[in-house]
Amino acid sequence: MTKILVVEDEFAISQVLKVYLEKVGYQVVQCYNGGQALALFNEHQPNLVLLDIMLPDKNGWSILQEIRQQSSCPVMMLTALGEVQDRLAGFDKGADDYIVKPFVADEMIARVKAVLRRSQGNEQSTFMKRFGQLEIDMRAHTVTLHGQEVVLTPRDLSVLLFLAEYPNQTFTRDQLIEHVWGWEYDGSDRAVDLAIKRLRKALTDWDVAEGEIRTLRGLGYQLSVAKK
């Protein structure tokens, strides 16, 4: 059975995670203190870790660093820090994904399943997305097209990374704002349209037969790619 270590000091949140994870068949080990996390990790050897950042005794970044020194076990960060720079910093430190609080339980489960699928596949290709001549390194946050690096702003890069994580899936403006800008964002949803416009311009030379960022009128946006 797939085992998940939940490191979260807020009892209510930990219990919600436990209920939903067990509902879909995962075994859950709970930890409420950062100082105990590594010991429980070594004892139980989980398949995945859900790791809060702000913890008593030791923060999540320190725990992530310790895990990465000895294991490639996937780690998903639990945090209220939803800004793009926070997420990019987390990926740089070795996190596999982010769940921003407050989270939707069904989405959390979907993200957990996605990370587990990747970790159980080819480790060499886990973080590299290839769509024809477009290559996106999800860990290094680099984008190349026809072998040339595509320079993007942090926000536009974050939009592309998110769409690349779920190719051929459509997301509304509100969903993109929630996942990329953060639920606390109170600006115009036109920011999404502008980011998409800039991405299309940056990817002008991408062969439409390989993929494109599509607008589905009345529905939203998707990274539409050729199915293998």
N, C-alpha and C positions, 0 to 999 in steps of 0.2 A: 504494500500500500504506500502511496506517495505521502511523505511526511513533510509538514511545513512548520517551521519554527516562527512563532509570532512574538516579536520583541516590542512590547507596547506597555507603557506604564499606566495608561488610563484604562482602568478595569472595564468600563462600559464599552469602550472601543474594542478592546481585546476580546470581550465576550461576543460582540457582534461579528467580528472576524471569524471567531471560532465556530459560531453557529452556521454561518453561511459556507465556510470551507468544509465543515463536516457534512453539511447537507448534500454536497456534491461528491462526497466520498473520500475526502482527504483526512489524514490523521493530523491532529494539531497538538503541538507542544507550546505552552505559553510561558513567557518570561516577562517579568514586570520591572526588572532592574538591569541597567546596562552592565553592571559589574559581574552579573551572573551569565550574561549572554554567551560568551565564548565557551564557558564550561559546558553549558547545555548544548551548544552547537557540536562540540567534540563528543559529548556523550550520546547524542541522538543521531548525528550525521544526517541532517534533514536534506530533502531534495530541493528545498527552496526556503529562503528566509524573508519574512516581512519585517522590516526594521525601521522603527521610529528613530527620528534624529535627536529630539530633545528627551533625554532619559536621565534618571538619577545615577550618580556615580561615574558613568562613562557615556559619552554621546555616541550617536549612531555612526558618525564618520570614523571615529576611532575603532569601533567594532568592525565596520566594513573593512578598514585597513588591515586589521588582524585576520579577518577571514580570508582576504585576498592573498595574504602572505602564505597561506597553507592550502587554499582550496579555490576552485572555480565555480563552486556552488552558486547558482543565481541568487541575487539579492535585490529585492524591491524595497525602495525607501518609502516610508510613511511620513508625510510631512505637511505642515500648513504653509510651507514656503513654496509657493507655486510660480514664482517668477521664472522667466526663461533662463536667466543667468544661474539661478539656483539649480535648475534641472541640468543645465549643461555642466556645471561644476560637479554635480553628483555623478553624471556619466563619466566624467574625467577621472573620478575617484574609483570607478569600477562598478557602479550601480548598473543593474540591468534594466530597471524601469522605475517609474515614480508613481505613487498613488497620493494625490493631493487631498487633504482633508478640507471640508467634509466630502466623502466619496459616495458614489452610488454603488450599492452592493453588487448588482448584476455586472456592472462594468469592472469592478474589482475582480470578480471571479473570471471574467473574460480575459483580463490582463494576466492573471495568474496562470491560466491555461495556456495563453500565448507564450509566456516566458518559459514555462515547463516544456512546451513543444520544441522551442528553439534549443533549450539546453539538452534535450534528449536526441537532437539531430546531430548534424555534422558540426563539431565544435569549431572547425576552421572557418565555417561560413556563417556562424551565428550572427555576427554583427555586420556582415557585408550584404547589402542589397544590390542586385544587379538587374537592371532593366534594359537589355540591349547595351548600347554604348554609355548609358548612364549608370554610374556606380556611386553608391552612398554608403559610407562607412559609419554605422550607427554609433560606434564607440568613439572613434576619432573625430566625428563630426566634420568629415570632409566629403565634398561632392566633386566628382570628376565627370566630364562629358567628352568623349573622343580622346581620353587620356589627358585632357587639360582641366586644371582645377577651376571650379565655378565658385566665385567669391560671393557670399551672401551675407546679409546682415544677420545678427543673432536671432531676431524674431522670424525672419523669412526662413532661415535654416530650420528653426524649430517647427514651423508649419510643414516644411518638406519632410522632416524626420518623422513627424506624426503621420502624415499621409502615406509615407513609404512603409510605415509599420503595418498599415492596413490597406494594401493595394486593392483597387476595385471596390472599395467600400465608400459609400457616400456619407458626408458629414455636413450638417447645417452650419450656418455661421455661428449660432449659439454654441454648438458642440465644439467647434474649433476654438472659440473664445474661451470656453471652460477649460479645455485641455492645454491650450498654448498660452493664452494670456492670463488665465487663472480666474476663478469664480468671483474674485473681488474686483475685477476690471469694470470700470464704470464709464468707459469711453464708447465711441460709436462703433457699431458692427461693420461700418465701412472699412475699418482697419483690416478686416479679413479680405475684402475685395481688393484692396490696394496691395496686400501681401501676395495674393494670388497673381495679380497683374505683374508685379515685379518678378515673381518666380517664372512666369511664362516668358517674360522677356529674357531672363537669364538662361532659360533652356530653349531658346529659339532654334538652336541647331539640333535639337533632339528629334530623331526620326519619328514622325507621328505613327508609323507602323509599329514602333516599339512601345510607345506610350505617350501620354499627354496628361496635363492637368485639365480635367473636364469640368464644365459647369452643367449641372443637371437642373434645368430651369424649375424653380419652385421647390427643389429638394436640397441642393447644396453643391459641394465640390468633392471630387475624388481624384486620386492618382490612378488613372486608367492605364493598365499595362497589358501587353499581349500575354495571354495565358499559355503556360507551358504544356 
